[in-house]
Structures are given as structure tokens and as C-alpha cells.
Amino acid sequence: MTPDLQEAGAATLERHHQQAAAPSSAGGASFGRLMHASEPDFAHGVALYLDEISVSFDGFKALNSLSLAIDVGEMRCIIGPNGAGKTTMMDVITGKTRPDSGHAHFGSNIDLLRLREPQIVRAGICRKFQKPTVYEELSVFENLELALQNDRGVRAALFARLSGTQRERIAEILQLVHLLPESHRIAGLLSHGQKQWLEIGMLLAQEPVLLLLDEPVAGMTDEETERTAELFLTLVGKHSLVVVEHDMKFVDMLTQGHRKVTVLHEGSVLAEGTLAEVQSNTQVIDVYLGR
């Protein structure tokens, strides 16, 4: 969940507990993307570019001159053994970890290493962690209402009446993430897979350009995994997606025999190609897939 949503969610829960509060037009963080003096420039077709990124922790090199490019509208699956640097890579992209060296750009003109975490979210990059983080005391609809892009201050946005257009947008997201019948259900009563879908919907409400998804089907049933693959495939072209995953069956569903897969090992790219190509790579077999 993004930092802006955490702040907004805390305010909403306080309102529910106290059952009374007054609207405020005072400033504060806003949720959703904000306009910047310099919007990301995607004219060259590249959404994310990492160049020679290195990160060390107490002498351990988590990333070792990692270079990676993700195109606009592309879905890229990232695989690799534990400790390969997948989480650290996403930490660098989202501003949680500062690299020792290298460059990270969003589009051709936004230097991610100069931005703080909330600024990166507002620029159009959202991250979903493995464990779903939704507001379990609120309804499914209220979770999406909280996340919906809005240029008001947090408190003003929470107490503002939704427009017809905003309600339509929430309904579209509910349909997309298979939760329309559950819209008034308390989020804490959802299944694990449904909570994952709800959080994905909350991220989509912020209209991200780039979605970072960390093992999104971990703990899901086979049916939920298949429906999640269907969901992600509908997002291709509308968003860029980076999916970190260990489930090769799910990766196969997403890549459909032609999309690129990147294999990380010891903090750098070991191999790239279709899933079939990387699965037949002897180095990948030795360090990750096994014989």
C-alpha cells in the first residue's frame, strides 16, 4: 500500500471509530497522482530504465550493476532464486532504498533517485507487496473510494460526496477485479485472493503508469490464480507491469509463449528471453530451476 493511502486510511478509520468529524479544506498529503512541473516523457517508448544499479548491505552486494529496461505497456516477469535481488530492485525503484551507484529513470526525464517515496507514487509508480494490505474494517467500496484519484487534501477528499463519474470508475474497477458482488462486504471477510484483488483495484484507482507486483498469487487457489492472470492480461498496454513471481505455471499464463522473462541472480541479470528460452538455459537451470 502506498504512503498516501496509509495516511488516508488512518483518517478514515478514525472517522469510523469516532462517528463524527468536520470536513477540512486544509492542506496535507493527497492520494492519487499529482501534476508535476515535469511529467514523465514516454516518447521513446521506455517506461523504466535502470542502469548499472548497485546496492550493498554490510559488504553483501544485493544488486550488482543491474541494468533493465521496461517498455511502456509491457508486462515483464522477473524470476530468480531467493536473494537474487528482486525485492531490492523494487525497493530502489520505489525510493525505499538508495543505491550506491547507478541511474534509475521513469520515462526519459524523471530521475527516480532524486524523489522521495510519495513523490514516486504520485509520478505514476505503484507497488503491491506479497501480503495484501487493505483496510479490513472498511467495506470493499470504501477501500476503493479511499484510493480513488483525487486532487483534494486527504480530509476534504474523505468527506466529499462522490461524483457520478467517480462512482462509475469504482464500479468499473470492481468489475475488473471480480469484486462487484462483494462491493458492500467488509474487506476483512474476503478470502485471501479477494483481498489481493482489492489491493490491486486500489492501486488501479490511482491510475498508475507502472505497477510493481511482488508474488501476487502466493497463497491463492488455482481458480484465483487463473482469474488473476486474466486480470493482468487485460492491463497490458494500459499499464506497464513488473511481476516478480516463483510460480512458473502463472508466469506461463502471463507470458503466453512470447513475452520476455528476466532472470536475476546475485544482483544482476543472468538471462532474458521467452519462458521456454530461459527454462532451457543451462545457467538458469543450475542456479534456479534445477535439473
C-alpha positions in Angstrom: 0.0 0.0 0.0 1.3 3.4 -0.9 2.3 6.0 1.8 -0.6 8.4 0.8 -3.1 5.6 1.2 -1.8 4.7 4.6 -2.4 8.3 5.8 -5.8 8.5 4.2 -6.8 5.1 5.6 -5.8 6.1 9.1 -8.0 9.2 8.8 -11.0 7.1 7.6 -10.7 4.6 10.4 -10.6 7.4 12.9 -13.8 8.8 11.4 -15.5 5.4 11.7 -14.4 5.0 15.3 -15.5 8.5 16.4 -18.6 8.6 14.2 -18.1 12.4 13.8 -15.7 14.8 12.3 -15.8 18.0 10.4 -14.6 18.5 6.8 -11.5 20.5 6.4 -10.0 22.2 3.3 -6.6 22.5 5.0 -3.6 21.2 3.1 -1.9 17.9 3.6 -0.9 14.9 1.6 -3.2 13.9 -1.3 -3.8 10.4 -2.6 -3.6 9.8 -6.3 -1.3 11.3 -8.8 -0.4 14.9 -8.8 0.7 17.0 -11.6 4.4 17.9 -11.6 6.3 20.6 -13.4 7.9 17.8 -15.3 5.7 14.9 -16.3 7.3 11.6 -17.3 8.2 11.6 -21.0 7.5 8.3 -22.7 8.1 9.4 -26.2 10.9 6.9 -26.6 8.6 4.0 -25.5 10.5 3.2 -22.3 8.7 3.4 -19.0 11.5 2.4 -16.7 15.2 2.3 -17.2 17.7 1.0 -14.6 21.4 1.5 -15.5 24.3 -0.2 -13.6 22.4 -0.1 -10.2 24.5 -1.4 -7.3 23.4 -1.8 -3.7 25.4 -3.2 -0.8 24.4 -4.1 2.7 27.2 -4.7 5.2 29.5 -5.9 2.4 26.8 -8.1 0.7 26.1 -6.9 -2.8 22.3 -7.1 -3.2 22.4 -5.6 -6.6 25.5 -5.8 -8.8 25.5 -3.4 -11.8 21.9 -4.3 -12.6 20.6 -2.9 -15.9 17.0 -3.3 -17.0 14.5 -1.6 -19.3 10.7 -1.9 -19.3 8.7 -0.6 -22.2 5.5 1.4 -22.0 2.6 -1.0 -21.8 4.8 -4.1 -21.3 4.3 -6.9 -18.8 7.7 -8.3 -17.7 8.0 -11.3 -15.4 11.1 -11.3 -13.1 12.2 -14.7 -11.7 15.2 -15.9 -9.8 16.3 -17.6 -6.6 15.8 -16.1 -3.2 18.5 -13.5 -2.6 18.8 -12.7 -6.3 17.9 -9.0 -5.7 14.3 -8.9 -6.8 13.0 -7.2 -3.7 16.0 -4.8 -3.5 15.4 -3.8 -7.2 11.8 -2.8 -6.3 13.0 -1.0 -3.2 15.3 1.1 -5.4 12.5 1.8 -8.0 10.1 3.0 -5.3 12.6 5.1 -3.3 12.8 2.8 -0.3 16.5 2.1 -0.8 19.1 4.4 -2.3 21.7 2.7 -4.5 25.4 3.1 -4.0 25.8 3.8 -7.7 23.8 3.8 -11.0 20.9 5.5 -12.5 17.1 5.0 -12.4 14.7 6.8 -14.7 11.0 6.9 -15.2 10.4 7.8 -18.8 13.3 9.7 -20.3 13.3 12.6 -17.9 12.3 11.7 -14.3 15.3 10.8 -12.1 13.8 8.4 -9.5 16.9 8.7 -7.3 16.0 12.4 -6.7 12.5 11.7 -5.5 11.1 10.5 -2.2 8.7 7.6 -1.9 5.4 9.6 -2.0 6.7 11.6 -5.0 7.4 8.4 -6.9 3.9 7.2 -6.2 2.4 10.5 -7.5 4.6 10.3 -10.6 2.8 7.1 -11.5 4.6 4.1 -9.9 2.7 1.9 -7.5 3.8 -1.2 -5.7 2.0 -4.2 -4.4 3.7 -6.3 -1.7 3.2 -10.1 -1.3 0.9 -9.8 1.7 -2.3 -7.9 0.9 -2.7 -4.6 2.9 -6.3 -3.4 2.8 -8.4 -1.7 5.4 -10.2 -4.7 6.9 -12.7 -2.6 8.9 -14.0 -0.8 5.8 -16.1 -2.2 3.0 -14.7 -3.1 -0.4 -16.3 0.0 -1.8 -14.9 2.3 0.9 -11.4 0.9 0.3 -11.7 1.9 -3.4 -13.3 5.2 -2.5 -10.3 6.0 -0.3 -7.9 5.1 -3.1 -9.7 6.9 -5.9 -7.5 9.5 -7.5 -8.4 13.0 -6.2 -6.6 16.3 -6.1 -8.2 17.4 -2.8 -6.5 17.3 0.5 -6.9 14.0 2.4 -9.6 15.1 4.8 -11.5 17.0 2.2 -11.5 14.1 -0.1 -12.7 11.7 2.6 -15.8 13.8 3.4 -16.5 14.9 -0.2 -19.5 13.4 -2.0 -18.5 11.2 -4.9 -19.5 12.4 -8.3 -21.3 10.2 -10.8 -18.1 9.8 -12.8 -16.2 8.6 -9.7 -18.9 6.1 -8.8 -18.8 4.8 -12.3 -15.0 4.4 -12.1 -15.3 2.5 -8.8 -17.9 0.2 -10.5 -15.5 -0.4 -13.4 -12.7 -1.3 -11.0 -15.0 -3.6 -9.0 -16.0 -5.4 -12.2 -12.4 -5.6 -13.4 -11.1 -7.2 -10.2 -14.0 -9.6 -9.8 -15.4 -7.9 -6.7 -18.6 -6.2 -7.9 -20.9 -8.6 -6.0 -18.8 -8.0 -2.9 -18.8 -4.2 -3.0 -20.6 -3.7 0.4 -18.9 -6.6 2.1 -16.4 -5.8 4.9 -12.9 -6.3 3.5 -11.8 -8.4 6.4 -14.3 -11.1 5.4 -12.9 -11.5 2.0 -10.8 -14.6 1.0 -7.0 -14.1 0.7 -7.3 -14.0 -3.1 -10.1 -11.4 -3.0 -8.0 -9.2 -0.7 -5.2 -9.4 -3.2 -7.7 -8.3 -6.0 -9.0 -5.5 -3.8 -5.5 -4.1 -3.2 -4.8 -4.3 -7.0 -8.0 -2.4 -7.5 -6.9 0.3 -5.0 -3.7 0.7 -6.9 -5.5 0.9 -10.3 -7.7 3.7 -8.8 -4.6 5.8 -8.6 -4.1 5.4 -12.4 -0.5 4.2 -12.2 1.7 4.0 -15.3 3.9 1.3 -13.8 2.7 -1.4 -11.4 5.2 -3.5 -9.4 3.7 -6.7 -8.2 5.5 -8.9 -5.8 4.4 -12.6 -5.9 0.7 -11.6 -6.4 -0.7 -15.2 -6.5 1.1 -16.5 -3.4 -1.5 -18.4 -1.3 -4.2 -18.3 -4.0 -6.3 -21.2 -5.1 -5.8 -22.5 -8.7 -9.0 -20.8 -9.8 -8.0 -17.5 -8.2 -4.6 -17.7 -9.9 -6.2 -18.2 -13.3 -8.5 -15.2 -12.7 -5.6 -13.1 -11.6 -3.7 -14.0 -14.8 -6.8 -12.9 -16.8 -6.9 -9.6 -14.9 -3.2 -8.9 -15.6 -3.6 -9.6 -19.2 -6.4 -7.1 -19.5 -4.0 -4.4 -18.1 -1.3 -5.0 -20.7 -1.0 -2.0 -23.0 -2.8 0.3 -20.5 -0.1 0.0 -17.8 3.4 -1.3 -17.6 3.6 -4.3 -15.2 6.7 -5.8 -13.5 5.6 -9.1 -11.9 8.0 -10.9 -9.5 7.0 -14.5 -9.3 8.1 -18.0 -8.4 5.1 -19.9 -9.8 6.2 -21.0 -13.2 2.7 -22.0 -14.2 1.4 -18.5 -13.5 4.4 -17.0 -15.4 3.5 -19.2 -18.3 -0.1 -17.9 -18.2 1.1 -14.3 -18.3 3.8 -14.6 -20.9 1.8 -16.7 -23.3 4.9 -18.1 -25.0 6.1 -14.7 -26.4 6.6 -12.1 -23.6 10.1 -11.5 -22.2 11.1 -13.0 -18.9 14.1 -11.7 -16.9 16.1 -14.0 -14.6 18.1 -12.3 -11.8 20.9 -14.0 -9.9 23.3 -12.5 -7.4 22.0 -9.0 -8.1 22.3 -8.9 -11.9 20.6 -10.2 -15.0 21.5 -13.8 -15.7 19.3 -14.4 -18.7 16.4 -12.9 -20.7 14.1 -14.3 -23.3 10.8 -16.2 -23.5 10.0 -18.5 -20.7 10.9 -21.5 -22.9 14.3 -19.9 -23.7 15.2 -19.2 -20.0 13.9 -22.6 -18.9 16.4 -24.3 -21.3 19.3 -22.0 -20.3 21.8 -24.2 -18.5 22.9 -21.4 -16.1 19.3 -20.8 -15.1 18.7 -24.5 -14.6 21.9 -24.8 -12.4 21.1 -21.8 -10.2 17.3 -21.7 -10.0 15.2 -24.3 -11.8 17.2 -27.4 -11.1 17.7 -30.5 -13.2 
